[in-house]
Structure formats: C-alpha cells, structure tokens
C-alpha cells in the first residue's frame, strides 16, 4: 500500500513539474488542424478580419466557446489535457 501511495505521489509530482505549453505550442499541436486551413468555418490563425467580430464578444466568450465547444469545434479544441491557462494562451495566439 505504501508503494502505491508513493507511486501516486510521484506521478502527481511529475505532472505538476511539467512546464505549461505556450499558446503557440498548443496551436501547433491541436488548433492548426482546423484553424490553419479554415476548416468548417474556423477563423484562420492571424486573420484579423475573421477574428474581429469574435474578439468583440470578449475573451470570456471565446474561452467558453473553446472550453465547451462551439458549432463544429469540439470541447477543448481536441486538447483535453490543456489547462485553462494553456487554452487561453492558444486563443490569444490564434486570434492575433
């Protein structure tokens, strides 16, 4: 039992010690699949005209759409392991 508890603690320590991904890293690993080509109406990375009306809604709305899914975009944009901070970084990177 002690070994199991130690293993679980070590697993938590390893996960906690991993550095957060940057917005660019999340984008390149997950978002680019749709946002790179504009699949299913996804606004392309850096397309200021496409992102302008979305940005007017505010970052809170964009975050909720990314976190929970919106239209054809799945929840978390396929990055189920992303933290809220990583997801927000990806949104900021993608929209600018």
C-alpha positions in Angstrom: 0.0 0.0 0.0 2.9 2.4 0.8 4.4 1.7 -2.6 1.1 2.6 -4.3 0.8 5.8 -2.3 4.4 6.7 -3.2 3.8 5.9 -6.9 0.7 8.1 -6.9 2.5 11.0 -5.2 5.4 10.7 -7.7 3.0 10.7 -10.6 1.5 13.9 -9.3 4.9 15.5 -8.8 5.9 14.7 -12.3 2.7 16.1 -13.7 3.0 19.2 -11.6 6.6 19.8 -12.6 5.8 19.8 -16.3 6.0 23.2 -17.8 2.9 24.7 -19.2 2.6 24.8 -23.0 2.7 28.1 -24.8 -0.2 29.3 -26.9 1.9 28.6 -30.0 2.7 25.1 -28.8 -1.0 24.3 -28.2 -1.9 25.8 -31.5 0.7 23.8 -33.4 -0.3 20.6 -31.6 -4.1 20.9 -31.7 -5.6 24.0 -33.3 -3.7 24.1 -36.6 -5.7 21.2 -37.9 -8.8 23.4 -38.4 -7.6 26.9 -37.9 -4.7 26.5 -40.3 -7.0 26.0 -43.2 -10.3 27.4 -42.0 -12.0 24.0 -41.8 -15.7 24.1 -41.2 -15.7 27.9 -40.8 -12.9 28.1 -38.2 -11.2 31.5 -38.4 -7.7 31.1 -39.7 -4.7 31.9 -37.5 -3.9 35.7 -37.6 -6.8 36.5 -40.0 -7.7 39.8 -38.3 -10.9 40.3 -40.4 -12.2 36.9 -39.4 -11.3 37.3 -35.7 -12.5 40.9 -35.3 -16.2 40.0 -34.7 -15.2 37.2 -32.4 -12.9 39.4 -30.4 -15.7 41.9 -30.0 -17.5 39.3 -28.0 -14.7 39.3 -25.5 -12.2 36.8 -24.3 -14.6 35.3 -21.8 -17.0 34.3 -24.6 -14.1 33.0 -26.7 -12.8 31.0 -23.8 -16.2 29.5 -23.1 -16.6 28.5 -26.8 -13.1 26.9 -26.8 -13.6 25.1 -23.5 -17.1 23.8 -24.1 -17.1 23.5 -27.9 -18.9 25.7 -30.4 -20.5 24.8 -33.7 -18.1 22.3 -35.3 -15.3 22.9 -32.8 -15.1 20.2 -30.1 -14.7 21.0 -26.5 -11.2 22.0 -25.7 -10.4 22.1 -29.4 -9.1 18.5 -29.1 -6.7 19.4 -26.3 -8.3 17.6 -23.4 -5.1 17.8 -21.4 -4.8 21.6 -21.7 -5.2 23.7 -18.6 -7.4 26.7 -18.7 -4.3 28.9 -18.9 -2.9 27.0 -21.9 -6.3 27.1 -23.6 -6.5 30.9 -23.1 -2.9 31.3 -24.4 -3.8 29.3 -27.5 -6.8 31.6 -28.1 -4.7 34.7 -27.8 -2.0 33.3 -30.1 -4.6 32.1 -32.7 -6.5 35.4 -32.7 -3.5 37.7 -33.1 
